[in-house]
């Protein structure tokens, strides 16, 4: 069994004010913690992994698909993104957004952050 406390992993600032920490992982999935400061934007991207997540603090606006549909997720909400689904996110609020994402297959770092 692997135990990875969030505080034991140094967060990477993937783009300005967007911080990612890769946490526990297994052969077919892994967990990532994120922190997105007010006004920060995760650029539109897609990836081969399925992604499910949960917001633990704040409110995040996902911009999804070619039509750029906006989906608001709030503290206590979960969400799912299909493999290869184009999406980005914006923190339009005044509070820091935090949450966790689970990727399958595992993803070590976001492509848009210069990782895998």
Biopython code that builds the backbone (N, CA, C, O; Angstrom):
import numpy as np
from Bio.PDB.StructureBuilder import StructureBuilder

atoms = [
    (1, "UNK", "N", (0.844, -1.181, 0.000)),
    (1, "UNK", "CA", (0.000, 0.000, 0.000)),
    (1, "UNK", "C", (0.883, 1.236, 0.000)),
    (1, "UNK", "O", (1.903, 1.290, 0.686)),
    (2, "UNK", "N", (0.478, 2.218, -0.772)),
    (2, "UNK", "CA", (1.196, 3.484, -0.838)),
    (2, "UNK", "C", (0.384, 4.566, -0.139)),
    (2, "UNK", "O", (-0.812, 4.708, -0.392)),
    (3, "UNK", "N", (1.023, 5.321, 0.730)),
    (3, "UNK", "CA", (0.396, 6.470, 1.405)),
    (3, "UNK", "C", (1.198, 7.705, 1.029)),
    (3, "UNK", "O", (2.412, 7.746, 1.230)),
    (4, "UNK", "N", (0.516, 8.723, 0.479)),
    (4, "UNK", "CA", (1.196, 9.945, 0.054)),
    (4, "UNK", "C", (0.448, 11.146, 0.632)),
    (4, "UNK", "O", (-0.555, 11.575, 0.061)),
    (5, "UNK", "N", (0.917, 11.696, 1.754)),
    (5, "UNK", "CA", (0.282, 12.910, 2.291)),
    (5, "UNK", "C", (0.496, 14.087, 1.334)),
    (5, "UNK", "O", (1.596, 14.266, 0.811)),
    (6, "UNK", "N", (-0.535, 14.879, 1.108)),
    (6, "UNK", "CA", (-0.441, 16.020, 0.201)),
    (6, "UNK", "C", (0.726, 16.926, 0.556)),
    (6, "UNK", "O", (1.434, 17.406, -0.328)),
    (7, "UNK", "N", (0.928, 17.161, 1.846)),
    (7, "UNK", "CA", (1.993, 18.076, 2.279)),
    (7, "UNK", "C", (3.394, 17.525, 2.026)),
    (7, "UNK", "O", (4.375, 18.262, 2.130)),
    (8, "UNK", "N", (3.500, 16.237, 1.696)),
    (8, "UNK", "CA", (4.815, 15.656, 1.441)),
    (8, "UNK", "C", (5.255, 15.816, -0.020)),
    (8, "UNK", "O", (6.387, 15.482, -0.370)),
    (9, "UNK", "N", (4.360, 16.326, -0.865)),
    (9, "UNK", "CA", (4.647, 16.464, -2.290)),
    (9, "UNK", "C", (4.727, 17.948, -2.638)),
    (9, "UNK", "O", (3.828, 18.725, -2.317)),
    (10, "UNK", "N", (5.809, 18.319, -3.294)),
    (10, "UNK", "CA", (5.953, 19.714, -3.718)),
    (10, "UNK", "C", (5.053, 19.972, -4.918)),
    (10, "UNK", "O", (5.105, 19.255, -5.918)),
    (11, "UNK", "N", (4.227, 21.007, -4.805)),
    (11, "UNK", "CA", (3.336, 21.374, -5.901)),
    (11, "UNK", "C", (4.131, 22.037, -7.017)),
    (11, "UNK", "O", (5.087, 22.772, -6.767)),
    (12, "UNK", "N", (3.718, 21.765, -8.253)),
    (12, "UNK", "CA", (4.315, 22.388, -9.429)),
    (12, "UNK", "C", (3.369, 23.484, -9.901)),
    (12, "UNK", "O", (2.167, 23.253, -10.033)),
    (13, "UNK", "N", (3.903, 24.674, -10.154)),
    (13, "UNK", "CA", (3.076, 25.739, -10.719)),
    (13, "UNK", "C", (3.050, 25.528, -12.233)),
    (13, "UNK", "O", (3.960, 25.945, -12.950)),
    (14, "UNK", "N", (1.996, 24.875, -12.699)),
    (14, "UNK", "CA", (1.899, 24.449, -14.098)),
    (14, "UNK", "C", (1.781, 25.642, -15.036)),
    (14, "UNK", "O", (2.459, 25.691, -16.063)),
    (15, "UNK", "N", (0.947, 26.582, -14.702)),
    (15, "UNK", "CA", (0.814, 27.890, -15.345)),
    (15, "UNK", "C", (0.616, 28.860, -14.192)),
    (15, "UNK", "O", (0.359, 28.417, -13.073)),
    (16, "UNK", "N", (0.724, 30.159, -14.417)),
    (16, "UNK", "CA", (0.607, 31.088, -13.292)),
    (16, "UNK", "C", (-0.635, 30.837, -12.429)),
    (16, "UNK", "O", (-1.762, 30.815, -12.924)),
    (17, "UNK", "N", (-0.400, 30.651, -11.140)),
    (17, "UNK", "CA", (-1.435, 30.487, -10.113)),
    (17, "UNK", "C", (-2.245, 29.194, -10.203)),
    (17, "UNK", "O", (-3.315, 29.088, -9.604)),
    (18, "UNK", "N", (-1.738, 28.216, -10.949)),
    (18, "UNK", "CA", (-2.346, 26.878, -11.001)),
    (18, "UNK", "C", (-1.293, 25.892, -10.510)),
    (18, "UNK", "O", (-0.262, 25.698, -11.154)),
    (19, "UNK", "N", (-1.563, 25.267, -9.356)),
    (19, "UNK", "CA", (-0.597, 24.392, -8.693)),
    (19, "UNK", "C", (-1.103, 22.956, -8.695)),
    (19, "UNK", "O", (-2.242, 22.687, -8.312)),
    (20, "UNK", "N", (-0.239, 22.035, -9.131)),
    (20, "UNK", "CA", (-0.589, 20.614, -9.236)),
    (20, "UNK", "C", (0.372, 19.776, -8.412)),
    (20, "UNK", "O", (1.577, 20.026, -8.407)),
    (21, "UNK", "N", (-0.159, 18.786, -7.719)),
    (21, "UNK", "CA", (0.648, 17.823, -6.962)),
    (21, "UNK", "C", (0.206, 16.423, -7.344)),
    (21, "UNK", "O", (-0.949, 16.050, -7.139)),
    (22, "UNK", "N", (1.132, 15.646, -7.902)),
    (22, "UNK", "CA", (0.833, 14.254, -8.231)),
    (22, "UNK", "C", (0.979, 13.445, -6.950)),
    (22, "UNK", "O", (2.035, 13.454, -6.319)),
    (23, "UNK", "N", (-0.083, 12.747, -6.572)),
    (23, "UNK", "CA", (-0.116, 12.000, -5.311)),
    (23, "UNK", "C", (0.011, 10.500, -5.594)),
    (23, "UNK", "O", (0.778, 10.097, -6.469)),
    (24, "UNK", "N", (-0.722, 9.693, -4.872)),
    (24, "UNK", "CA", (-0.613, 8.235, -4.990)),
    (24, "UNK", "C", (-1.006, 7.766, -6.386)),
    (24, "UNK", "O", (-1.864, 8.347, -7.050)),
    (25, "UNK", "N", (-0.344, 6.692, -6.800)),
    (25, "UNK", "CA", (-0.638, 6.138, -8.104)),
    (25, "UNK", "C", (-0.524, 4.622, -8.089)),
    (25, "UNK", "O", (0.138, 4.030, -7.236)),
    (26, "UNK", "N", (-1.179, 4.029, -9.041)),
    (26, "UNK", "CA", (-1.142, 2.585, -9.213)),
    (26, "UNK", "C", (-0.954, 2.298, -10.700)),
    (26, "UNK", "O", (-0.700, 3.209, -11.487)),
    (27, "UNK", "N", (-1.076, 1.057, -11.071)),
    (27, "UNK", "CA", (-0.847, 0.665, -12.462)),
    (27, "UNK", "C", (-1.874, 1.283, -13.406)),
    (27, "UNK", "O", (-1.534, 1.631, -14.536)),
    (28, "UNK", "N", (-3.144, 1.427, -12.959)),
    (28, "UNK", "CA", (-4.199, 1.868, -13.862)),
    (28, "UNK", "C", (-4.821, 3.219, -13.533)),
    (28, "UNK", "O", (-5.726, 3.656, -14.244)),
    (29, "UNK", "N", (-4.361, 3.903, -12.463)),
    (29, "UNK", "CA", (-4.915, 5.219, -12.130)),
    (29, "UNK", "C", (-3.987, 5.945, -11.171)),
    (29, "UNK", "O", (-3.116, 5.338, -10.546)),
    (30, "UNK", "N", (-4.188, 7.268, -11.064)),
    (30, "UNK", "CA", (-3.475, 8.027, -10.044)),
    (30, "UNK", "C", (-4.301, 9.233, -9.614)),
    (30, "UNK", "O", (-5.288, 9.603, -10.251)),
    (31, "UNK", "N", (-3.864, 9.829, -8.515)),
    (31, "UNK", "CA", (-4.561, 10.966, -7.905)),
    (31, "UNK", "C", (-3.680, 12.202, -8.003)),
    (31, "UNK", "O", (-2.463, 12.135, -7.837)),
    (32, "UNK", "N", (-4.319, 13.321, -8.276)),
    (32, "UNK", "CA", (-3.615, 14.596, -8.343)),
    (32, "UNK", "C", (-4.408, 15.626, -7.543)),
    (32, "UNK", "O", (-5.629, 15.709, -7.674)),
    (33, "UNK", "N", (-3.718, 16.409, -6.717)),
    (33, "UNK", "CA", (-4.337, 17.519, -5.997)),
    (33, "UNK", "C", (-4.100, 18.785, -6.804)),
    (33, "UNK", "O", (-3.030, 18.954, -7.389)),
    (34, "UNK", "N", (-5.088, 19.678, -6.844)),
    (34, "UNK", "CA", (-4.891, 20.957, -7.529)),
    (34, "UNK", "C", (-5.343, 22.122, -6.662)),
    (34, "UNK", "O", (-6.237, 21.999, -5.824)),
    (35, "UNK", "N", (-4.697, 23.244, -6.893)),
    (35, "UNK", "CA", (-5.047, 24.515, -6.251)),
    (35, "UNK", "C", (-5.002, 25.581, -7.337)),
    (35, "UNK", "O", (-3.979, 25.769, -7.995)),
    (36, "UNK", "N", (-6.132, 26.282, -7.519)),
    (36, "UNK", "CA", (-6.242, 27.287, -8.573)),
    (36, "UNK", "C", (-6.637, 28.610, -7.924)),
    (36, "UNK", "O", (-7.710, 28.736, -7.333)),
    (37, "UNK", "N", (-5.754, 29.583, -8.047)),
    (37, "UNK", "CA", (-5.965, 30.882, -7.406)),
    (37, "UNK", "C", (-7.004, 31.706, -8.175)),
    (37, "UNK", "O", (-7.233, 31.460, -9.359)),
    (38, "UNK", "N", (-7.635, 32.689, -7.506)),
    (38, "UNK", "CA", (-8.603, 33.546, -8.180)),
    (38, "UNK", "C", (-8.007, 34.184, -9.439)),
    (38, "UNK", "O", (-6.879, 34.677, -9.421)),
    (39, "UNK", "N", (-8.774, 34.168, -10.524)),
    (39, "UNK", "CA", (-8.347, 34.757, -11.780)),
    (39, "UNK", "C", (-7.507, 33.852, -12.660)),
    (39, "UNK", "O", (-7.221, 34.210, -13.802)),
    (40, "UNK", "N", (-7.101, 32.687, -12.165)),
    (40, "UNK", "CA", (-6.234, 31.784, -12.934)),
    (40, "UNK", "C", (-7.036, 30.955, -13.933)),
    (40, "UNK", "O", (-8.220, 30.678, -13.735)),
    (41, "UNK", "N", (-6.357, 30.570, -15.007)),
    (41, "UNK", "CA", (-6.977, 29.794, -16.078)),
    (41, "UNK", "C", (-6.131, 28.572, -16.416)),
    (41, "UNK", "O", (-4.915, 28.670, -16.579)),
    (42, "UNK", "N", (-6.783, 27.433, -16.516)),
    (42, "UNK", "CA", (-6.172, 26.220, -17.053)),
    (42, "UNK", "C", (-6.478, 26.231, -18.542)),
    (42, "UNK", "O", (-7.652, 26.234, -18.912)),
    (43, "UNK", "N", (-5.472, 26.236, -19.412)),
    (43, "UNK", "CA", (-5.738, 26.332, -20.851)),
    (43, "UNK", "C", (-6.492, 25.121, -21.386)),
    (43, "UNK", "O", (-6.417, 24.028, -20.825)),
    (44, "UNK", "N", (-7.218, 25.333, -22.477)),
    (44, "UNK", "CA", (-7.941, 24.236, -23.132)),
    (44, "UNK", "C", (-6.949, 23.165, -23.570)),
    (44, "UNK", "O", (-5.888, 23.470, -24.117)),
    (45, "UNK", "N", (-7.305, 21.917, -23.323)),
    (45, "UNK", "CA", (-6.448, 20.790, -23.656)),
    (45, "UNK", "C", (-7.284, 19.515, -23.667)),
    (45, "UNK", "O", (-8.457, 19.526, -23.292)),
    (46, "UNK", "N", (-6.678, 18.432, -24.094)),
    (46, "UNK", "CA", (-7.302, 17.114, -23.993)),
    (46, "UNK", "C", (-6.188, 16.125, -23.703)),
    (46, "UNK", "O", (-5.009, 16.439, -23.863)),
    (47, "UNK", "N", (-6.565, 14.930, -23.276)),
    (47, "UNK", "CA", (-5.591, 13.885, -22.964)),
    (47, "UNK", "C", (-6.259, 12.531, -23.079)),
    (47, "UNK", "O", (-7.484, 12.413, -23.044)),
    (48, "UNK", "N", (-5.421, 11.510, -23.218)),
    (48, "UNK", "CA", (-5.933, 10.153, -23.409)),
    (48, "UNK", "C", (-6.623, 9.597, -22.171)),
    (48, "UNK", "O", (-7.393, 8.642, -22.278)),
    (49, "UNK", "N", (-6.366, 10.169, -21.007)),
    (49, "UNK", "CA", (-6.912, 9.642, -19.762)),
    (49, "UNK", "C", (-8.364, 10.071, -19.548)),
    (49, "UNK", "O", (-8.767, 11.169, -19.933)),
    (50, "UNK", "N", (-9.137, 9.178, -18.925)),
    (50, "UNK", "CA", (-10.404, 9.586, -18.345)),
    (50, "UNK", "C", (-10.050, 10.362, -17.073)),
    (50, "UNK", "O", (-9.053, 10.066, -16.415)),
    (51, "UNK", "N", (-10.861, 11.338, -16.741)),
    (51, "UNK", "CA", (-10.589, 12.177, -15.570)),
    (51, "UNK", "C", (-11.871, 12.356, -14.774)),
    (51, "UNK", "O", (-12.890, 12.792, -15.311)),
    (52, "UNK", "N", (-11.818, 12.022, -13.507)),
    (52, "UNK", "CA", (-12.920, 12.326, -12.597)),
    (52, "UNK", "C", (-12.347, 13.152, -11.463)),
    (52, "UNK", "O", (-11.184, 12.992, -11.094)),
    (53, "UNK", "N", (-13.165, 14.035, -10.912)),
    (53, "UNK", "CA", (-12.649, 14.905, -9.863)),
    (53, "UNK", "C", (-13.704, 15.298, -8.869)),
    (53, "UNK", "O", (-14.885, 14.985, -9.014)),
    (54, "UNK", "N", (-13.234, 16.004, -7.836)),
    (54, "UNK", "CA", (-14.088, 16.436, -6.730)),
    (54, "UNK", "C", (-13.560, 17.777, -6.232)),
    (54, "UNK", "O", (-12.364, 17.917, -5.975)),
    (55, "UNK", "N", (-14.437, 18.751, -6.096)),
    (55, "UNK", "CA", (-14.059, 20.076, -5.611)),
    (55, "UNK", "C", (-14.216, 20.100, -4.090)),
    (55, "UNK", "O", (-15.299, 19.841, -3.567)),
    (56, "UNK", "N", (-13.132, 20.410, -3.392)),
    (56, "UNK", "CA", (-13.165, 20.471, -1.929)),
    (56, "UNK", "C", (-13.302, 21.899, -1.411)),
    (56, "UNK", "O", (-13.627, 22.111, -0.243)),
    (57, "UNK", "N", (-13.051, 22.883, -2.287)),
    (57, "UNK", "CA", (-13.127, 24.284, -1.875)),
    (57, "UNK", "C", (-13.324, 25.165, -3.099)),
    (57, "UNK", "O", (-12.636, 24.994, -4.106)),
    (58, "UNK", "N", (-14.260, 26.108, -3.020)),
    (58, "UNK", "CA", (-14.426, 27.096, -4.081)),
    (58, "UNK", "C", (-15.344, 26.669, -5.199)),
    (58, "UNK", "O", (-16.114, 25.717, -5.075)),
    (59, "UNK", "N", (-15.240, 27.413, -6.317)),
    (59, "UNK", "CA", (-16.082, 27.205, -7.488)),
    (59, "UNK", "C", (-15.226, 27.365, -8.734)),
    (59, "UNK", "O", (-14.442, 28.308, -8.837)),
    (60, "UNK", "N", (-15.374, 26.444, -9.682)),
    (60, "UNK", "CA", (-14.567, 26.415, -10.890)),
    (60, "UNK", "C", (-15.496, 26.352, -12.098)),
    (60, "UNK", "O", (-16.507, 25.651, -12.075)),
    (61, "UNK", "N", (-15.149, 27.087, -13.148)),
    (61, "UNK", "CA", (-15.921, 27.047, -14.387)),
    (61, "UNK", "C", (-15.123, 26.254, -15.412)),
    (61, "UNK", "O", (-14.049, 26.682, -15.832)),
    (62, "UNK", "N", (-15.649, 25.090, -15.817)),
    (62, "UNK", "CA", (-15.049, 24.317, -16.894)),
    (62, "UNK", "C", (-15.579, 24.847, -18.212)),
    (62, "UNK", "O", (-16.764, 25.158, -18.330)),
    (63, "UNK", "N", (-14.712, 24.951, -19.198)),
    (63, "UNK", "CA", (-15.093, 25.307, -20.562)),
    (63, "UNK", "C", (-14.813, 24.049, -21.379)),
    (63, "UNK", "O", (-13.663, 23.639, -21.538)),
    (64, "UNK", "N", (-15.899, 23.437, -21.900)),
    (64, "UNK", "CA", (-15.816, 22.072, -22.432)),
    (64, "UNK", "C", (-16.217, 22.012, -23.905)),
    (64, "UNK", "O", (-17.195, 22.628, -24.327)),
    (65, "UNK", "N", (-15.439, 21.257, -24.671)),
    (65, "UNK", "CA", (-15.782, 20.928, -26.044)),
    (65, "UNK", "C", (-15.569, 22.051, -27.036)),
    (65, "UNK", "O", (-15.195, 23.168, -26.680)),
    (66, "UNK", "N", (-15.820, 21.719, -28.295)),
    (66, "UNK", "CA", (-15.656, 22.680, -29.381)),
    (66, "UNK", "C", (-16.649, 23.837, -29.266)),
    (66, "UNK", "O", (-16.378, 24.949, -29.720)),
    (67, "UNK", "N", (-17.785, 23.564, -28.662)),
    (67, "UNK", "CA", (-18.806, 24.604, -28.488)),
    (67, "UNK", "C", (-18.513, 25.496, -27.278)),
    (67, "UNK", "O", (-19.216, 26.477, -27.034)),
    (68, "UNK", "N", (-17.478, 25.148, -26.531)),
    (68, "UNK", "CA", (-17.068, 25.884, -25.332)),
    (68, "UNK", "C", (-18.220, 26.066, -24.335)),
    (68, "UNK", "O", (-18.467, 27.157, -23.822)),
    (69, "UNK", "N", (-18.911, 24.948, -24.086)),
    (69, "UNK", "CA", (-19.984, 24.941, -23.086)),
    (69, "UNK", "C", (-19.369, 25.207, -21.713)),
    (69, "UNK", "O", (-18.317, 24.657, -21.387)),
    (70, "UNK", "N", (-20.015, 26.041, -20.915)),
    (70, "UNK", "CA", (-19.532, 26.334, -19.570)),
    (70, "UNK", "C", (-20.294, 25.508, -18.545)),
    (70, "UNK", "O", (-21.525, 25.486, -18.534)),
    (71, "UNK", "N", (-19.539, 24.827, -17.682)),
    (71, "UNK", "CA", (-20.123, 24.005, -16.627)),
    (71, "UNK", "C", (-19.508, 24.453, -15.305)),
    (71, "UNK", "O", (-18.290, 24.397, -15.133)),
    (72, "UNK", "N", (-20.345, 24.894, -14.378)),
    (72, "UNK", "CA", (-19.876, 25.360, -13.081)),
    (72, "UNK", "C", (-19.877, 24.192, -12.100)),
    (72, "UNK", "O", (-20.884, 23.500, -11.948)),
    (73, "UNK", "N", (-18.738, 23.975, -11.432)),
    (73, "UNK", "CA", (-18.651, 22.967, -10.379)),
    (73, "UNK", "C", (-18.276, 23.684, -9.087)),
    (73, "UNK", "O", (-17.405, 24.553, -9.070)),
    (74, "UNK", "N", (-18.952, 23.303, -8.010)),
    (74, "UNK", "CA", (-18.782, 23.970, -6.726)),
    (74, "UNK", "C", (-18.303, 22.978, -5.667)),
    (74, "UNK", "O", (-18.311, 21.765, -5.879)),
    (75, "UNK", "N", (-17.894, 23.513, -4.548)),
    (75, "UNK", "CA", (-17.487, 22.698, -3.401)),
    (75, "UNK", "C", (-18.512, 21.604, -3.158)),
    (75, "UNK", "O", (-19.704, 21.880, -3.020)),
    (76, "UNK", "N", (-18.045, 20.364, -3.105)),
    (76, "UNK", "CA", (-18.924, 19.217, -2.898)),
    (76, "UNK", "C", (-19.375, 18.550, -4.184)),
    (76, "UNK", "O", (-19.965, 17.470, -4.144)),
    (77, "UNK", "N", (-19.106, 19.180, -5.338)),
    (77, "UNK", "CA", (-19.481, 18.591, -6.628)),
    (77, "UNK", "C", (-18.377, 17.662, -7.132)),
    (77, "UNK", "O", (-17.192, 17.880, -6.876)),
    (78, "UNK", "N", (-18.794, 16.628, -7.849)),
    (78, "UNK", "CA", (-17.854, 15.786, -8.582)),
    (78, "UNK", "C", (-18.147, 15.951, -10.063)),
    (78, "UNK", "O", (-19.198, 16.468, -10.442)),
    (79, "UNK", "N", (-17.211, 15.510, -10.901)),
    (79, "UNK", "CA", (-17.367, 15.657, -12.339)),
    (79, "UNK", "C", (-16.589, 14.552, -13.029)),
    (79, "UNK", "O", (-15.725, 13.914, -12.427)),
    (80, "UNK", "N", (-16.906, 14.332, -14.306)),
    (80, "UNK", "CA", (-16.199, 13.336, -15.102)),
    (80, "UNK", "C", (-15.989, 13.887, -16.504)),
    (80, "UNK", "O", (-16.884, 14.488, -17.098)),
    (81, "UNK", "N", (-14.776, 13.664, -17.020)),
    (81, "UNK", "CA", (-14.421, 14.055, -18.382)),
    (81, "UNK", "C", (-13.979, 12.802, -19.128)),
    (81, "UNK", "O", (-13.179, 12.014, -18.622)),
    (82, "UNK", "N", (-14.503, 12.628, -20.323)),
    (82, "UNK", "CA", (-14.139, 11.473, -21.139)),
    (82, "UNK", "C", (-12.723, 11.627, -21.674)),
    (82, "UNK", "O", (-12.213, 12.743, -21.771)),
    (83, "UNK", "N", (-12.094, 10.525, -22.016)),
    (83, "UNK", "CA", (-10.793, 10.561, -22.671)),
    (83, "UNK", "C", (-10.909, 11.402, -23.939)),
    (83, "UNK", "O", (-11.887, 11.289, -24.677)),
    (84, "UNK", "N", (-9.916, 12.239, -24.188)),
    (84, "UNK", "CA", (-9.815, 13.091, -25.380)),
    (84, "UNK", "C", (-10.859, 14.205, -25.445)),
    (84, "UNK", "O", (-10.977, 14.859, -26.481)),
    (85, "UNK", "N", (-11.620, 14.444, -24.377)),
    (85, "UNK", "CA", (-12.583, 15.548, -24.363)),
    (85, "UNK", "C", (-11.835, 16.864, -24.119)),
    (85, "UNK", "O", (-11.106, 16.997, -23.136)),
    (86, "UNK", "N", (-12.020, 17.825, -25.014)),
    (86, "UNK", "CA", (-11.360, 19.125, -24.870)),
    (86, "UNK", "C", (-11.999, 19.881, -23.710)),
    (86, "UNK", "O", (-13.221, 19.980, -23.606)),
    (87, "UNK", "N", (-11.132, 20.413, -22.834)),
    (87, "UNK", "CA", (-11.630, 21.158, -21.685)),
    (87, "UNK", "C", (-10.549, 22.094, -21.144)),
    (87, "UNK", "O", (-9.355, 21.866, -21.339)),
    (88, "UNK", "N", (-10.983, 23.128, -20.477)),
    (88, "UNK", "CA", (-10.133, 24.046, -19.741)),
    (88, "UNK", "C", (-10.914, 24.449, -18.513)),
    (88, "UNK", "O", (-12.035, 23.981, -18.314)),
    (89, "UNK", "N", (-10.345, 25.313, -17.678)),
    (89, "UNK", "CA", (-11.059, 25.722, -16.471)),
    (89, "UNK", "C", (-10.622, 27.122, -16.069)),
    (89, "UNK", "O", (-9.496, 27.541, -16.341)),
    (90, "UNK", "N", (-11.533, 27.839, -15.416)),
    (90, "UNK", "CA", (-11.255, 29.194, -14.964)),
    (90, "UNK", "C", (-11.778, 29.381, -13.553)),
    (90, "UNK", "O", (-12.889, 28.963, -13.227)),
    (91, "UNK", "N", (-10.966, 30.012, -12.721)),
    (91, "UNK", "CA", (-11.430, 30.417, -11.392)),
    (91, "UNK", "C", (-11.850, 31.873, -11.515)),
    (91, "UNK", "O", (-11.011, 32.774, -11.480)),
    (92, "UNK", "N", (-13.140, 32.099, -11.659)),
    (92, "UNK", "CA", (-13.678, 33.445, -11.825)),
    (92, "UNK", "C", (-14.088, 34.064, -10.500)),
    (92, "UNK", "O", (-14.547, 35.205, -10.455)),
    (93, "UNK", "N", (-13.920, 33.302, -9.416)),
    (93, "UNK", "CA", (-14.335, 33.773, -8.103)),
    (93, "UNK", "C", (-13.222, 34.491, -7.359)),
    (93, "UNK", "O", (-12.159, 34.777, -7.910)),
    (94, "UNK", "N", (-13.495, 34.772, -6.103)),
    (94, "UNK", "CA", (-12.530, 35.461, -5.244)),
    (94, "UNK", "C", (-11.878, 34.524, -4.240)),
    (94, "UNK", "O", (-11.076, 34.956, -3.410)),
    (95, "UNK", "N", (-12.222, 33.237, -4.315)),
    (95, "UNK", "CA", (-11.694, 32.234, -3.391)),
    (95, "UNK", "C", (-10.831, 31.228, -4.154)),
    (95, "UNK", "O", (-11.130, 30.882, -5.297)),
    (96, "UNK", "N", (-9.770, 30.768, -3.517)),
    (96, "UNK", "CA", (-8.939, 29.716, -4.093)),
    (96, "UNK", "C", (-9.771, 28.453, -4.251)),
    (96, "UNK", "O", (-10.539, 28.091, -3.359)),
    (97, "UNK", "N", (-9.618, 27.785, -5.391)),
    (97, "UNK", "CA", (-10.294, 26.512, -5.642)),
    (97, "UNK", "C", (-9.315, 25.388, -5.358)),
    (97, "UNK", "O", (-8.157, 25.451, -5.771)),
    (98, "UNK", "N", (-9.774, 24.352, -4.650)),
    (98, "UNK", "CA", (-8.965, 23.158, -4.415)),
    (98, "UNK", "C", (-9.800, 21.926, -4.701)),
    (98, "UNK", "O", (-11.025, 21.935, -4.578)),
    (99, "UNK", "N", (-9.110, 20.873, -5.083)),
    (99, "UNK", "CA", (-9.799, 19.615, -5.334)),
    (99, "UNK", "C", (-8.830, 18.517, -5.684)),
    (99, "UNK", "O", (-7.613, 18.681, -5.604)),
    (100, "UNK", "N", (-9.396, 17.391, -6.075)),
    (100, "UNK", "CA", (-8.600, 16.234, -6.481)),
    (100, "UNK", "C", (-9.118, 15.724, -7.819)),
    (100, "UNK", "O", (-10.316, 15.766, -8.102)),
    (101, "UNK", "N", (-8.189, 15.241, -8.629)),
    (101, "UNK", "CA", (-8.522, 14.578, -9.883)),
    (101, "UNK", "C", (-7.945, 13.172, -9.844)),
    (101, "UNK", "O", (-6.891, 12.931, -9.256)),
    (102, "UNK", "N", (-8.647, 12.261, -10.473)),
    (102, "UNK", "CA", (-8.173, 10.888, -10.639)),
    (102, "UNK", "C", (-8.109, 10.630, -12.141)),
    (102, "UNK", "O", (-9.068, 10.879, -12.872)),
    (103, "UNK", "N", (-6.962, 10.128, -12.583)),
    (103, "UNK", "CA", (-6.730, 9.872, -13.996)),
    (103, "UNK", "C", (-6.535, 8.374, -14.231)),
    (103, "UNK", "O", (-5.861, 7.687, -13.463)),
    (104, "UNK", "N", (-7.152, 7.884, -15.326)),
    (104, "UNK", "CA", (-6.961, 6.492, -15.720)),
    (104, "UNK", "C", (-6.842, 6.442, -17.236)),
    (104, "UNK", "O", (-7.761, 6.869, -17.935)),
    (105, "UNK", "N", (-5.725, 5.927, -17.766)),
    (105, "UNK", "CA", (-4.535, 5.461, -17.062)),
    (105, "UNK", "C", (-3.833, 6.619, -16.358)),
    (105, "UNK", "O", (-4.196, 7.775, -16.572)),
    (106, "UNK", "N", (-2.837, 6.332, -15.525)),
    (106, "UNK", "CA", (-2.170, 7.373, -14.750)),
    (106, "UNK", "C", (-1.584, 8.480, -15.633)),
    (106, "UNK", "O", (-1.183, 8.250, -16.773)),
    (107, "UNK", "N", (-1.551, 9.662, -15.075)),
    (107, "UNK", "CA", (-0.938, 10.815, -15.735)),
    (107, "UNK", "C", (0.004, 11.467, -14.742)),
    (107, "UNK", "O", (-0.414, 11.818, -13.639)),
    (108, "UNK", "N", (1.258, 11.635, -15.106)),
    (108, "UNK", "CA", (2.235, 12.177, -14.164)),
    (108, "UNK", "C", (2.188, 13.692, -14.078)),
    (108, "UNK", "O", (2.388, 14.250, -12.998)),
    (109, "UNK", "N", (1.927, 14.376, -15.195)),
    (109, "UNK", "CA", (1.806, 15.827, -15.158)),
    (109, "UNK", "C", (1.080, 16.271, -16.421)),
    (109, "UNK", "O", (1.113, 15.589, -17.445)),
    (110, "UNK", "N", (0.435, 17.403, -16.335)),
    (110, "UNK", "CA", (-0.355, 17.919, -17.444)),
    (110, "UNK", "C", (0.525, 18.252, -18.650)),
    (110, "UNK", "O", (1.615, 18.802, -18.497)),
    (111, "UNK", "N", (0.044, 17.915, -19.846)),
    (111, "UNK", "CA", (0.759, 18.253, -21.086)),
    (111, "UNK", "C", (0.985, 19.760, -21.174)),
    (111, "UNK", "O", (2.061, 20.211, -21.567)),
    (112, "UNK", "N", (-0.021, 20.523, -20.811)),
    (112, "UNK", "CA", (0.067, 21.983, -20.910)),
    (112, "UNK", "C", (1.018, 22.566, -19.877)),
    (112, "UNK", "O", (1.328, 23.756, -19.924)),
    (113, "UNK", "N", (1.488, 21.734, -18.936)),
    (113, "UNK", "CA", (2.471, 22.172, -17.944)),
    (113, "UNK", "C", (3.877, 21.769, -18.363)),
    (113, "UNK", "O", (4.835, 21.964, -17.615)),
    (114, "UNK", "N", (3.995, 21.212, -19.550)),
    (114, "UNK", "CA", (5.300, 20.780, -20.015)),
    (114, "UNK", "C", (5.659, 19.374, -19.566)),
    (114, "UNK", "O", (6.801, 18.949, -19.741)),
    (115, "UNK", "N", (4.694, 18.630, -18.978)),
    (115, "UNK", "CA", (4.946, 17.268, -18.495)),
    (115, "UNK", "C", (4.478, 16.239, -19.506)),
    (115, "UNK", "O", (4.399, 16.504, -20.706)),
    (116, "UNK", "N", (4.168, 15.051, -18.987)),
    (116, "UNK", "CA", (3.738, 13.950, -19.859)),
    (116, "UNK", "C", (2.245, 14.026, -20.121)),
    (116, "UNK", "O", (1.699, 13.184, -20.833)),
]
sb = StructureBuilder()
sb.init_structure("model")
sb.init_model(0)
sb.init_chain("A")
sb.init_seg("    ")
for serial, (resi, resn, name, xyz) in enumerate(atoms, 1):
    if name == "N":
        sb.init_residue(resn, " ", resi, " ")
    sb.init_atom(name, np.array(xyz, "f"), 0.0, 1.0, " ", f" {name:<3s}", serial, name[0])
structure = sb.get_structure()
